[in-house]
């Protein structure tokens, strides 16, 4: 389990964060380096780039599900935040297409 990220925050209520604009924006400001970070926000910020690039290979099962839930939610409901995140962490668009294709396969429509 040494090659996995900590599972310390695996029980965090992701829906609560995603559906609360103020909380969501505060996490986004943290990972984008525009604001203060909570301990779990810092953990996310420290590993987000690597997790995106490796397809979450060091993620626990809960983190993998959470990542998928979060990405799908952002694409579907917070496209501006998704675009800002991908511009920051994936400026060349190397991984974005994979995640967007996966969302489209689930019936999520992505406006151009």
PyMOL commands that place a pseudoatom at each C-alpha (Angstrom):
pseudoatom trace, name=CA, resn=UNK, resi=1, chain=A, elem=C, hetatm=0, pos=[0.000, 0.000, 0.000]
pseudoatom trace, name=CA, resn=UNK, resi=2, chain=A, elem=C, hetatm=0, pos=[3.088, 2.244, 0.094]
pseudoatom trace, name=CA, resn=UNK, resi=3, chain=A, elem=C, hetatm=0, pos=[2.592, 3.140, -3.538]
pseudoatom trace, name=CA, resn=UNK, resi=4, chain=A, elem=C, hetatm=0, pos=[-0.914, 4.502, -2.881]
pseudoatom trace, name=CA, resn=UNK, resi=5, chain=A, elem=C, hetatm=0, pos=[-1.887, 8.019, -1.763]
pseudoatom trace, name=CA, resn=UNK, resi=6, chain=A, elem=C, hetatm=0, pos=[-2.995, 8.352, 1.855]
pseudoatom trace, name=CA, resn=UNK, resi=7, chain=A, elem=C, hetatm=0, pos=[-6.540, 7.162, 2.511]
pseudoatom trace, name=CA, resn=UNK, resi=8, chain=A, elem=C, hetatm=0, pos=[-6.861, 9.645, 5.356]
pseudoatom trace, name=CA, resn=UNK, resi=9, chain=A, elem=C, hetatm=0, pos=[-9.504, 11.703, 3.502]
pseudoatom trace, name=CA, resn=UNK, resi=10, chain=A, elem=C, hetatm=0, pos=[-11.283, 8.887, 1.643]
pseudoatom trace, name=CA, resn=UNK, resi=11, chain=A, elem=C, hetatm=0, pos=[-14.442, 9.304, 3.714]
pseudoatom trace, name=CA, resn=UNK, resi=12, chain=A, elem=C, hetatm=0, pos=[-14.845, 12.989, 2.849]
pseudoatom trace, name=CA, resn=UNK, resi=13, chain=A, elem=C, hetatm=0, pos=[-18.339, 13.905, 1.594]
pseudoatom trace, name=CA, resn=UNK, resi=14, chain=A, elem=C, hetatm=0, pos=[-17.556, 14.706, -2.028]
pseudoatom trace, name=CA, resn=UNK, resi=15, chain=A, elem=C, hetatm=0, pos=[-21.157, 15.455, -3.058]
pseudoatom trace, name=CA, resn=UNK, resi=16, chain=A, elem=C, hetatm=0, pos=[-21.368, 18.064, -0.324]
pseudoatom trace, name=CA, resn=UNK, resi=17, chain=A, elem=C, hetatm=0, pos=[-18.279, 19.821, -1.683]
pseudoatom trace, name=CA, resn=UNK, resi=18, chain=A, elem=C, hetatm=0, pos=[-19.317, 19.546, -5.338]
pseudoatom trace, name=CA, resn=UNK, resi=19, chain=A, elem=C, hetatm=0, pos=[-22.825, 20.833, -4.703]
pseudoatom trace, name=CA, resn=UNK, resi=20, chain=A, elem=C, hetatm=0, pos=[-21.726, 23.730, -2.496]
pseudoatom trace, name=CA, resn=UNK, resi=21, chain=A, elem=C, hetatm=0, pos=[-20.387, 26.451, -4.808]
pseudoatom trace, name=CA, resn=UNK, resi=22, chain=A, elem=C, hetatm=0, pos=[-18.545, 28.252, -1.995]
pseudoatom trace, name=CA, resn=UNK, resi=23, chain=A, elem=C, hetatm=0, pos=[-16.790, 25.063, -0.831]
pseudoatom trace, name=CA, resn=UNK, resi=24, chain=A, elem=C, hetatm=0, pos=[-16.037, 23.968, -4.386]
pseudoatom trace, name=CA, resn=UNK, resi=25, chain=A, elem=C, hetatm=0, pos=[-14.518, 27.328, -5.298]
pseudoatom trace, name=CA, resn=UNK, resi=26, chain=A, elem=C, hetatm=0, pos=[-12.438, 27.324, -2.139]
pseudoatom trace, name=CA, resn=UNK, resi=27, chain=A, elem=C, hetatm=0, pos=[-10.974, 23.904, -3.105]
pseudoatom trace, name=CA, resn=UNK, resi=28, chain=A, elem=C, hetatm=0, pos=[-10.388, 25.108, -6.654]
pseudoatom trace, name=CA, resn=UNK, resi=29, chain=A, elem=C, hetatm=0, pos=[-8.607, 28.244, -5.413]
pseudoatom trace, name=CA, resn=UNK, resi=30, chain=A, elem=C, hetatm=0, pos=[-6.407, 25.978, -3.298]
pseudoatom trace, name=CA, resn=UNK, resi=31, chain=A, elem=C, hetatm=0, pos=[-5.415, 23.547, -6.068]
pseudoatom trace, name=CA, resn=UNK, resi=32, chain=A, elem=C, hetatm=0, pos=[-4.895, 26.404, -8.544]
pseudoatom trace, name=CA, resn=UNK, resi=33, chain=A, elem=C, hetatm=0, pos=[-2.645, 28.226, -6.067]
pseudoatom trace, name=CA, resn=UNK, resi=34, chain=A, elem=C, hetatm=0, pos=[-5.036, 31.168, -5.710]
pseudoatom trace, name=CA, resn=UNK, resi=35, chain=A, elem=C, hetatm=0, pos=[-6.106, 30.675, -2.111]
pseudoatom trace, name=CA, resn=UNK, resi=36, chain=A, elem=C, hetatm=0, pos=[-5.581, 28.986, 1.236]
pseudoatom trace, name=CA, resn=UNK, resi=37, chain=A, elem=C, hetatm=0, pos=[-5.725, 25.200, 1.506]
pseudoatom trace, name=CA, resn=UNK, resi=38, chain=A, elem=C, hetatm=0, pos=[-7.346, 22.983, 4.091]
pseudoatom trace, name=CA, resn=UNK, resi=39, chain=A, elem=C, hetatm=0, pos=[-5.262, 19.889, 4.981]
pseudoatom trace, name=CA, resn=UNK, resi=40, chain=A, elem=C, hetatm=0, pos=[-7.318, 17.749, 2.569]
pseudoatom trace, name=CA, resn=UNK, resi=41, chain=A, elem=C, hetatm=0, pos=[-7.127, 20.491, -0.080]
pseudoatom trace, name=CA, resn=UNK, resi=42, chain=A, elem=C, hetatm=0, pos=[-3.344, 20.527, 0.225]
pseudoatom trace, name=CA, resn=UNK, resi=43, chain=A, elem=C, hetatm=0, pos=[-3.254, 16.730, -0.140]
pseudoatom trace, name=CA, resn=UNK, resi=44, chain=A, elem=C, hetatm=0, pos=[-5.332, 17.042, -3.320]
pseudoatom trace, name=CA, resn=UNK, resi=45, chain=A, elem=C, hetatm=0, pos=[-3.152, 19.858, -4.654]
pseudoatom trace, name=CA, resn=UNK, resi=46, chain=A, elem=C, hetatm=0, pos=[0.037, 17.856, -3.978]
pseudoatom trace, name=CA, resn=UNK, resi=47, chain=A, elem=C, hetatm=0, pos=[-1.127, 14.842, -5.993]
pseudoatom trace, name=CA, resn=UNK, resi=48, chain=A, elem=C, hetatm=0, pos=[-3.601, 16.138, -8.582]
pseudoatom trace, name=CA, resn=UNK, resi=49, chain=A, elem=C, hetatm=0, pos=[-1.120, 16.588, -11.417]
pseudoatom trace, name=CA, resn=UNK, resi=50, chain=A, elem=C, hetatm=0, pos=[0.357, 13.112, -11.003]
pseudoatom trace, name=CA, resn=UNK, resi=51, chain=A, elem=C, hetatm=0, pos=[-3.065, 11.497, -10.575]
pseudoatom trace, name=CA, resn=UNK, resi=52, chain=A, elem=C, hetatm=0, pos=[-4.317, 13.097, -13.811]
pseudoatom trace, name=CA, resn=UNK, resi=53, chain=A, elem=C, hetatm=0, pos=[-1.205, 12.079, -15.729]
pseudoatom trace, name=CA, resn=UNK, resi=54, chain=A, elem=C, hetatm=0, pos=[-1.162, 8.467, -14.508]
pseudoatom trace, name=CA, resn=UNK, resi=55, chain=A, elem=C, hetatm=0, pos=[-4.903, 7.835, -14.686]
pseudoatom trace, name=CA, resn=UNK, resi=56, chain=A, elem=C, hetatm=0, pos=[-5.002, 7.776, -10.890]
pseudoatom trace, name=CA, resn=UNK, resi=57, chain=A, elem=C, hetatm=0, pos=[-2.748, 4.722, -10.613]
pseudoatom trace, name=CA, resn=UNK, resi=58, chain=A, elem=C, hetatm=0, pos=[-1.744, 5.506, -6.991]
pseudoatom trace, name=CA, resn=UNK, resi=59, chain=A, elem=C, hetatm=0, pos=[-5.350, 6.230, -5.987]
pseudoatom trace, name=CA, resn=UNK, resi=60, chain=A, elem=C, hetatm=0, pos=[-7.242, 4.059, -3.540]
pseudoatom trace, name=CA, resn=UNK, resi=61, chain=A, elem=C, hetatm=0, pos=[-10.535, 2.659, -4.835]
pseudoatom trace, name=CA, resn=UNK, resi=62, chain=A, elem=C, hetatm=0, pos=[-12.427, 5.447, -3.042]
pseudoatom trace, name=CA, resn=UNK, resi=63, chain=A, elem=C, hetatm=0, pos=[-10.163, 8.100, -4.591]
pseudoatom trace, name=CA, resn=UNK, resi=64, chain=A, elem=C, hetatm=0, pos=[-10.603, 6.626, -8.054]
pseudoatom trace, name=CA, resn=UNK, resi=65, chain=A, elem=C, hetatm=0, pos=[-14.398, 6.681, -7.698]
pseudoatom trace, name=CA, resn=UNK, resi=66, chain=A, elem=C, hetatm=0, pos=[-14.182, 10.180, -6.239]
pseudoatom trace, name=CA, resn=UNK, resi=67, chain=A, elem=C, hetatm=0, pos=[-12.030, 11.428, -9.088]
pseudoatom trace, name=CA, resn=UNK, resi=68, chain=A, elem=C, hetatm=0, pos=[-14.456, 10.055, -11.649]
pseudoatom trace, name=CA, resn=UNK, resi=69, chain=A, elem=C, hetatm=0, pos=[-17.457, 11.487, -9.786]
pseudoatom trace, name=CA, resn=UNK, resi=70, chain=A, elem=C, hetatm=0, pos=[-15.751, 14.880, -9.500]
pseudoatom trace, name=CA, resn=UNK, resi=71, chain=A, elem=C, hetatm=0, pos=[-14.662, 15.045, -13.133]
pseudoatom trace, name=CA, resn=UNK, resi=72, chain=A, elem=C, hetatm=0, pos=[-18.113, 14.007, -14.375]
pseudoatom trace, name=CA, resn=UNK, resi=73, chain=A, elem=C, hetatm=0, pos=[-19.788, 16.524, -12.068]
pseudoatom trace, name=CA, resn=UNK, resi=74, chain=A, elem=C, hetatm=0, pos=[-17.516, 19.385, -13.144]
pseudoatom trace, name=CA, resn=UNK, resi=75, chain=A, elem=C, hetatm=0, pos=[-17.937, 18.632, -16.857]
pseudoatom trace, name=CA, resn=UNK, resi=76, chain=A, elem=C, hetatm=0, pos=[-21.703, 18.403, -16.483]
pseudoatom trace, name=CA, resn=UNK, resi=77, chain=A, elem=C, hetatm=0, pos=[-22.387, 21.202, -13.975]
pseudoatom trace, name=CA, resn=UNK, resi=78, chain=A, elem=C, hetatm=0, pos=[-19.313, 23.446, -13.654]
pseudoatom trace, name=CA, resn=UNK, resi=79, chain=A, elem=C, hetatm=0, pos=[-17.775, 23.551, -17.109]
pseudoatom trace, name=CA, resn=UNK, resi=80, chain=A, elem=C, hetatm=0, pos=[-15.936, 26.832, -16.427]
pseudoatom trace, name=CA, resn=UNK, resi=81, chain=A, elem=C, hetatm=0, pos=[-14.213, 25.306, -13.393]
pseudoatom trace, name=CA, resn=UNK, resi=82, chain=A, elem=C, hetatm=0, pos=[-13.362, 22.176, -15.436]
pseudoatom trace, name=CA, resn=UNK, resi=83, chain=A, elem=C, hetatm=0, pos=[-11.863, 24.357, -18.184]
pseudoatom trace, name=CA, resn=UNK, resi=84, chain=A, elem=C, hetatm=0, pos=[-9.844, 26.346, -15.656]
pseudoatom trace, name=CA, resn=UNK, resi=85, chain=A, elem=C, hetatm=0, pos=[-8.538, 23.150, -14.026]
pseudoatom trace, name=CA, resn=UNK, resi=86, chain=A, elem=C, hetatm=0, pos=[-7.591, 21.541, -17.327]
pseudoatom trace, name=CA, resn=UNK, resi=87, chain=A, elem=C, hetatm=0, pos=[-5.941, 24.746, -18.566]
pseudoatom trace, name=CA, resn=UNK, resi=88, chain=A, elem=C, hetatm=0, pos=[-3.832, 24.755, -15.392]
pseudoatom trace, name=CA, resn=UNK, resi=89, chain=A, elem=C, hetatm=0, pos=[-2.994, 21.046, -15.066]
pseudoatom trace, name=CA, resn=UNK, resi=90, chain=A, elem=C, hetatm=0, pos=[-3.238, 19.937, -18.697]
pseudoatom trace, name=CA, resn=UNK, resi=91, chain=A, elem=C, hetatm=0, pos=[-2.360, 22.911, -20.918]
pseudoatom trace, name=CA, resn=UNK, resi=92, chain=A, elem=C, hetatm=0, pos=[-1.570, 20.642, -23.874]
pseudoatom trace, name=CA, resn=UNK, resi=93, chain=A, elem=C, hetatm=0, pos=[-4.891, 18.790, -23.554]
pseudoatom trace, name=CA, resn=UNK, resi=94, chain=A, elem=C, hetatm=0, pos=[-3.127, 15.418, -23.293]
pseudoatom trace, name=CA, resn=UNK, resi=95, chain=A, elem=C, hetatm=0, pos=[-5.476, 13.926, -20.677]
pseudoatom trace, name=CA, resn=UNK, resi=96, chain=A, elem=C, hetatm=0, pos=[-8.566, 16.112, -20.931]
pseudoatom trace, name=CA, resn=UNK, resi=97, chain=A, elem=C, hetatm=0, pos=[-9.888, 14.304, -23.999]
pseudoatom trace, name=CA, resn=UNK, resi=98, chain=A, elem=C, hetatm=0, pos=[-9.711, 10.913, -22.271]
pseudoatom trace, name=CA, resn=UNK, resi=99, chain=A, elem=C, hetatm=0, pos=[-11.753, 12.184, -19.315]
pseudoatom trace, name=CA, resn=UNK, resi=100, chain=A, elem=C, hetatm=0, pos=[-14.228, 14.034, -21.526]
pseudoatom trace, name=CA, resn=UNK, resi=101, chain=A, elem=C, hetatm=0, pos=[-14.672, 10.970, -23.757]
pseudoatom trace, name=CA, resn=UNK, resi=102, chain=A, elem=C, hetatm=0, pos=[-15.388, 8.874, -20.678]
pseudoatom trace, name=CA, resn=UNK, resi=103, chain=A, elem=C, hetatm=0, pos=[-17.989, 11.425, -19.556]
pseudoatom trace, name=CA, resn=UNK, resi=104, chain=A, elem=C, hetatm=0, pos=[-19.571, 11.466, -23.040]
pseudoatom trace, name=CA, resn=UNK, resi=105, chain=A, elem=C, hetatm=0, pos=[-19.786, 7.666, -22.950]
pseudoatom trace, name=CA, resn=UNK, resi=106, chain=A, elem=C, hetatm=0, pos=[-21.941, 8.071, -19.825]
pseudoatom trace, name=CA, resn=UNK, resi=107, chain=A, elem=C, hetatm=0, pos=[-24.264, 10.434, -21.685]
pseudoatom trace, name=CA, resn=UNK, resi=108, chain=A, elem=C, hetatm=0, pos=[-22.837, 13.704, -20.355]
pseudoatom trace, name=CA, resn=UNK, resi=109, chain=A, elem=C, hetatm=0, pos=[-23.119, 16.387, -23.014]
pseudoatom trace, name=CA, resn=UNK, resi=110, chain=A, elem=C, hetatm=0, pos=[-20.162, 18.751, -23.264]
pseudoatom trace, name=CA, resn=UNK, resi=111, chain=A, elem=C, hetatm=0, pos=[-21.006, 22.066, -24.908]
pseudoatom trace, name=CA, resn=UNK, resi=112, chain=A, elem=C, hetatm=0, pos=[-18.307, 23.162, -27.320]
for i in range(1, 112): cmd.bond("trace and resi %d" % i, "trace and resi %d" % (i + 1))
show_as sticks, trace
zoom trace
